Amino acid sequence: MANHKSALKRIRSSASKRLRNRYAAKTTRTYVRRLRATTDKAQAQELLKTVTSMLDKLAKKNIIHKKKADNNKSKLAKHVATLG
């Protein structure tokens, strides 16, 4: 167990940051699934804007890797483009 005040605080802050990061990542994954399930092109384009923004924020905060965000955005854009 940690013996220093700073180490105890670090444990507390790390736990709260971990929860916040998990929530953000899980929410983004839910939106990605929602976008993939959408068949309406207009709705998909609106969702794509939202999801792109969410992925960029996760990459900026190093919750996911930048290239993973870019790959996901590319695949989702292709998916939206194929919708009729």
C-alpha positions as CSV (number, residue, x, y, z in Angstrom):
1,M,0.0,0.0,0.0
2,A,1.2,3.5,-0.7
3,N,2.9,5.4,2.2
4,H,3.0,8.9,0.8
5,K,0.3,11.4,0.6
6,S,1.0,12.2,-3.0
7,A,0.9,8.5,-3.9
8,L,-2.5,8.2,-2.2
9,K,-3.8,11.2,-4.1
10,R,-2.4,9.8,-7.3
11,I,-4.3,6.5,-6.8
12,R,-7.6,8.5,-6.3
13,S,-7.1,10.7,-9.3
14,S,-6.0,7.8,-11.5
15,A,-9.2,5.9,-10.6
16,S,-11.4,8.9,-11.4
17,K,-9.6,9.6,-14.7
18,R,-9.9,5.9,-15.6
19,L,-13.6,5.9,-15.1
20,R,-14.0,9.1,-17.1
21,N,-11.9,7.6,-20.0
22,R,-13.8,4.4,-20.0
23,Y,-17.1,6.2,-20.1
24,A,-15.9,8.4,-23.0
25,A,-14.6,5.4,-25.0
26,K,-17.7,3.3,-24.3
27,T,-20.0,6.1,-25.4
28,T,-18.0,6.5,-28.6
29,R,-18.2,2.8,-29.4
30,T,-22.0,2.9,-28.9
31,Y,-22.2,5.8,-31.4
32,V,-20.0,3.9,-33.9
33,R,-22.4,0.9,-33.6
34,R,-25.4,3.1,-34.1
35,L,-23.8,4.7,-37.2
36,R,-23.0,1.3,-38.7
37,A,-26.6,0.1,-38.1
38,T,-28.1,3.2,-39.8
39,T,-29.5,2.8,-43.3
40,D,-30.7,6.4,-43.8
41,K,-28.0,8.4,-45.5
42,A,-29.0,11.9,-44.1
43,Q,-29.1,10.5,-40.5
44,A,-25.8,8.7,-41.1
45,Q,-24.1,11.9,-42.3
46,E,-25.1,13.7,-39.1
47,L,-24.0,10.8,-37.0
48,L,-20.7,10.7,-38.8
49,K,-20.0,14.3,-37.8
50,T,-20.6,13.5,-34.1
51,V,-18.6,10.3,-34.2
52,T,-15.7,11.9,-36.0
53,S,-15.6,14.6,-33.3
54,M,-15.7,12.0,-30.5
55,L,-12.9,9.9,-32.0
56,D,-10.7,13.0,-32.4
57,K,-11.3,14.0,-28.8
58,L,-10.3,10.5,-27.7
59,A,-7.2,10.6,-29.8
60,K,-6.3,14.0,-28.5
61,K,-6.5,12.8,-24.9
62,N,-4.5,9.7,-25.7
63,I,-7.4,7.4,-24.7
64,I,-7.1,5.7,-28.1
65,H,-4.2,5.9,-30.6
66,K,-4.4,8.6,-33.3
67,K,-4.0,6.2,-36.1
68,K,-6.8,4.0,-34.7
69,A,-9.1,7.1,-34.7
70,D,-8.1,7.8,-38.3
71,N,-8.7,4.3,-39.4
72,N,-12.1,4.2,-37.8
73,K,-13.1,7.6,-39.3
74,S,-12.0,6.4,-42.7
75,K,-14.0,3.1,-42.5
76,L,-17.1,5.0,-41.3
77,A,-16.8,7.6,-44.0
78,K,-16.6,4.8,-46.6
79,H,-19.7,3.1,-45.0
80,V,-21.7,6.4,-45.2
81,A,-20.6,6.9,-48.8
82,T,-22.0,3.5,-49.8
83,L,-25.4,4.2,-48.4
84,G,-28.0,5.0,-51.0
